[in-house]
């Protein structure tokens, strides 16, 4: 099975190189790994603290980075003499966070072949390795555990439909038993792993709650969003896709004059922003108040909102999490595709949340629906009905918002649990 695994990894890397001829994302993936050994050796030797111990954090992409960020920041604060090595699998994480100031070194992770794992660990010789949520690279795991380097997977979540628990998953489960410690989000994950013979499991919760709670306290001011909030109700729509945006256009038509919108699409390339702007301008023009209302792009405003703006499109990465603070309610995209995006950020600010039907894999969505702070909708009519109830009832709006913010507060605390184990591992050396 190990031979098959290595063959698949090599084939995947080769496929990405071929895809890089046509795909910008694949081009970043391939180019970012070119000459990685030389680049990492130079970075290691150039460091003024080359004798300092290294802790290695690995994240698949940007979402996992935000999930691991509370632990990185807590570790950096408590152990300032250590060097932090941060790696990413995906360009969408690396390209945005390659200059992250709390990491001493940021790189793409080389493909998980035996020689790459051996050479990577020879260069960095980390004292501890921390993988976030979904990343299981078995040659790296094997090389780390052979050298008795502690390996942790944080905010992990397991489901019975995953390959680990299928009839063909025994090899993968054996790999998980080899010295890796799992900090899982819930009891169900613990029971699945224990039932498969994986004993090094701790229920810590999800570090995302720590991160979004911090953001709800420390997010900076945004004068443009603050000005749009002004009078009336503001709906903030995050990580939207075309199917979501069609519903939002219909919602605006239904409640024009009673609602304003900030829309932050998942894709911010020019052609998508052009399409979204055209869609929302059509919605604005079609209403009785449309003649005096505007659709604006954030990047074109220079920090000042034009008078009569009713729809603001966020065409830059990194602004959304702080903008939720100005909203009265939120719509989160992805629920008509592969699955919803992050609903915890708006929830932490006390915004009732709406999303599409594909949310079943997200415990927080199920929890908030059960509690009454969130609602899933299947079509534009259901969205209009759900939003309309809150527009007409301020008491209900505040009640549902408080259910969301209280839920986040109850769930935070995973980071201190993880830090206790990391500190114990460091002190045992």
Secondary structure, DSSP 4 states (H G I P E B T S, - for coil): -HHHHHHHHHHHHHHHHHHTTT-HHHHHHHHHHTTHHHHHHHHHHH-TTTTS-EEEEEESSHHHHHHHHHHHHHHHHH-TTSEEEEEESSHHHHHHHTT-TT-SEEEEPPP--HHHHHHHHHHH--SEEEEETT---HHHHHHHHHTT-EEEEEEE---TTSGGGSTT-HHHHHHHTSSEEEEESSHHHHHHHHHTT---EEE---HHHHHHHHHHHHPPP-HHHHHHHSSSEEEEEEEE-HHHHHHHHHHHHHHBTTEEEEEEES--SHHHHHHHHHHHHHHHHTSTTGGG-EEEEGGGSTT-PPTTEEEEE--STT-HHHHGGG-SEEEE--TTTT-----HHHHHTT-EEEE-S--TT-HHHHHHHHHTSEEE-SSHHHHHHHHHHHHH-HHHHHHHHHHHHHHHHHH--HHHHHHHHHHHHHHT-
